[in-house]
């Protein structure tokens, strides 16, 4: 969509888009997004298919098992945050984010991964948000459902509706935690 420079652009846009891994027909946006972010920010070489297999297995946090995803189907937000933390990025997840928070996060240089979707029909998808274009009223993403390493644009109305359907769920890594690496 946008041809000129967006109003807000993540400082990690080039690195994350260069590291973008295509999920193909797999239902693995969570592991593919995590691998893309880790490879882009940490200069790692994580294969998303292998990460998906690893995330299929619960991990132990003290005496408690943590189920990070339903094997070969759905990844939980705490599963995404868990893998990011295991790799040195202090990620957190929460519901009830706002468009204002997204814009402020982009301005600060935070890495943000909103979860969008629908209840009828049931689907969800996570992408790394990289830009906001105020003139065109659209958000830019690294989308693991696209084969190329270019920005995927979603208009604000569609994004807001799909994000609201998922409780404005957001996984985020503060810029201050990335800079310290």
C-alpha positions as CSV (number, residue, x, y, z in Angstrom):
1,X,0.0,0.0,0.0
2,X,2.1,2.9,1.2
3,X,4.8,4.1,-1.2
4,X,6.2,6.8,1.0
5,X,7.8,6.5,4.4
6,X,5.2,5.5,7.1
7,X,4.4,7.8,10.1
8,X,5.9,5.3,12.5
9,X,8.5,2.6,11.6
10,X,10.2,0.1,13.8
11,X,14.0,0.4,14.0
12,X,14.1,-3.3,13.5
13,X,12.0,-3.4,10.3
14,X,14.8,-4.3,7.9
15,X,16.3,-7.0,10.2
16,X,12.9,-8.6,10.9
17,X,11.8,-8.6,7.3
18,X,15.1,-10.1,6.2
19,X,14.6,-12.9,8.7
20,X,11.0,-13.5,7.8
21,X,10.2,-17.2,7.4
22,X,7.2,-18.3,5.3
23,X,4.9,-20.8,7.1
24,X,3.3,-22.1,3.9
25,X,0.1,-24.1,4.6
26,X,1.2,-24.9,8.1
27,X,-0.9,-23.5,11.0
28,X,2.3,-22.3,12.8
29,X,2.2,-18.5,12.8
30,X,3.3,-18.5,16.5
31,X,6.6,-20.4,16.1
32,X,7.3,-18.8,12.7
33,X,6.8,-15.3,14.2
34,X,9.0,-16.2,17.2
35,X,11.8,-17.6,14.9
36,X,11.6,-14.5,12.7
37,X,11.8,-12.1,15.6
38,X,14.7,-14.0,17.3
39,X,16.6,-14.4,14.1
40,X,16.1,-10.7,13.2
41,X,17.0,-9.3,16.7
42,X,19.5,-11.8,17.9
43,X,21.1,-12.8,14.6
44,X,20.3,-16.4,15.3
45,X,19.5,-19.2,12.8
46,X,16.4,-20.8,14.3
47,X,14.4,-23.0,11.9
48,X,10.8,-22.3,12.5
49,X,9.7,-25.9,11.7
50,X,12.0,-27.2,14.4
51,X,10.9,-24.5,16.8
52,X,7.3,-25.5,16.2
53,X,8.1,-29.2,17.1
54,X,9.9,-28.1,20.2
55,X,7.0,-25.8,21.3
56,X,4.6,-28.8,20.9
57,X,6.1,-30.3,24.0
58,X,5.4,-28.8,27.5
59,X,8.2,-27.3,29.5
60,X,8.6,-27.3,33.3
61,X,8.6,-24.2,35.4
62,X,9.4,-25.5,38.8
63,X,6.8,-28.2,39.6
64,X,4.4,-27.1,36.9
65,X,4.2,-28.0,33.3
66,X,3.6,-25.1,30.8
67,X,1.7,-26.0,27.7
68,X,3.0,-23.6,25.1
69,X,0.9,-24.8,22.2
70,X,-1.6,-27.4,21.1
71,X,0.6,-29.6,18.8
72,X,0.4,-28.7,15.2
73,X,-2.5,-26.3,15.7
74,X,-2.5,-23.3,18.0
75,X,0.2,-21.4,20.0
76,X,-0.7,-19.7,23.3
77,X,0.6,-16.1,23.9
78,X,2.5,-17.3,27.0
79,X,4.2,-19.9,24.8
80,X,5.4,-17.2,22.5
81,X,6.6,-15.1,25.5
82,X,8.2,-18.1,27.0
83,X,10.4,-18.9,24.0
84,X,11.4,-15.3,23.6
85,X,12.4,-15.2,27.3
86,X,14.4,-18.4,26.9
87,X,16.4,-16.6,24.2
88,X,17.2,-13.5,26.3
89,X,14.3,-11.2,25.4
90,X,12.0,-10.2,28.3
91,X,8.7,-10.6,26.5
92,X,5.3,-10.2,28.2
93,X,1.8,-10.8,27.0
94,X,-1.5,-9.2,28.0
95,X,-5.0,-8.5,26.9
96,X,-6.7,-5.1,26.4
97,X,-4.0,-3.3,24.4
98,X,-5.0,-0.1,22.7
99,X,-4.3,1.6,19.3
100,X,-2.6,4.4,21.3
101,X,-0.4,1.8,23.0
102,X,0.6,0.3,19.6
103,X,1.5,3.7,18.3
104,X,3.5,4.6,21.4
105,X,5.3,1.2,21.3
106,X,6.3,1.7,17.7
107,X,7.6,5.2,18.5
108,X,9.6,3.8,21.4
109,X,11.1,1.0,19.3
110,X,9.3,-1.8,21.1
111,X,8.7,-5.1,19.2
112,X,5.0,-5.8,19.3
113,X,3.1,-8.8,18.1
114,X,-0.7,-8.4,18.2
115,X,-3.0,-11.4,17.8
116,X,-5.8,-10.9,15.3
117,X,-8.7,-13.2,14.4
118,X,-12.3,-14.1,14.5
119,X,-14.7,-16.3,16.5
120,X,-17.0,-17.1,13.5
121,X,-15.3,-18.7,11.7
122,X,-12.7,-19.5,14.4
123,X,-9.2,-18.4,13.5
124,X,-6.3,-16.4,15.0
125,X,-3.0,-15.1,13.6
126,X,0.0,-13.4,15.2
127,X,2.3,-11.0,13.2
128,X,5.1,-8.6,14.1
129,X,3.8,-5.0,13.8
130,X,6.4,-2.8,12.1
131,X,4.7,0.4,10.9
132,X,1.8,2.8,11.0
133,X,0.9,5.0,8.1
134,X,-1.4,7.8,9.3
135,X,-2.1,9.1,5.8
136,X,-3.3,5.7,4.5
137,X,-4.6,4.6,7.9
138,X,-3.0,1.2,7.8
139,X,-0.6,-0.9,9.8
140,X,2.5,-2.7,8.5
141,X,3.5,-6.2,9.5
142,X,6.1,-9.0,9.0
143,X,3.5,-11.7,8.1
144,X,4.6,-15.3,8.0
145,X,1.8,-16.0,5.6
146,X,3.5,-14.1,2.8
147,X,6.4,-15.6,0.8
148,X,8.3,-12.4,0.2
149,X,10.3,-10.3,2.7
150,X,8.2,-7.1,2.3
151,X,5.8,-5.3,4.5
152,X,2.3,-6.6,4.7
153,X,-0.3,-3.8,5.0
154,X,-3.6,-4.1,6.8
155,X,-6.1,-1.2,6.9
156,X,-6.9,0.2,10.3
157,X,-10.6,-0.7,10.3
158,X,-9.9,-4.4,9.4
159,X,-7.0,-4.7,11.9
160,X,-9.0,-3.0,14.7
161,X,-12.0,-5.3,14.2
162,X,-9.8,-8.5,14.1
163,X,-7.7,-7.4,17.0
164,X,-10.7,-6.6,19.1
165,X,-12.2,-10.0,18.4
166,X,-9.1,-11.5,20.2
167,X,-9.4,-9.2,23.2
168,X,-6.7,-6.8,22.0
169,X,-4.2,-9.5,22.8
170,X,-0.6,-8.4,22.5
171,X,2.9,-9.9,23.0
172,X,5.6,-7.2,23.5
173,X,9.3,-6.7,24.0
174,X,10.3,-3.3,25.4
175,X,13.0,-1.5,23.4
176,X,15.1,-1.1,26.6
177,X,15.3,-4.9,26.9
178,X,16.5,-5.2,23.3
179,X,19.1,-2.5,23.5
180,X,20.7,-4.2,26.5
181,X,21.5,-7.3,24.5
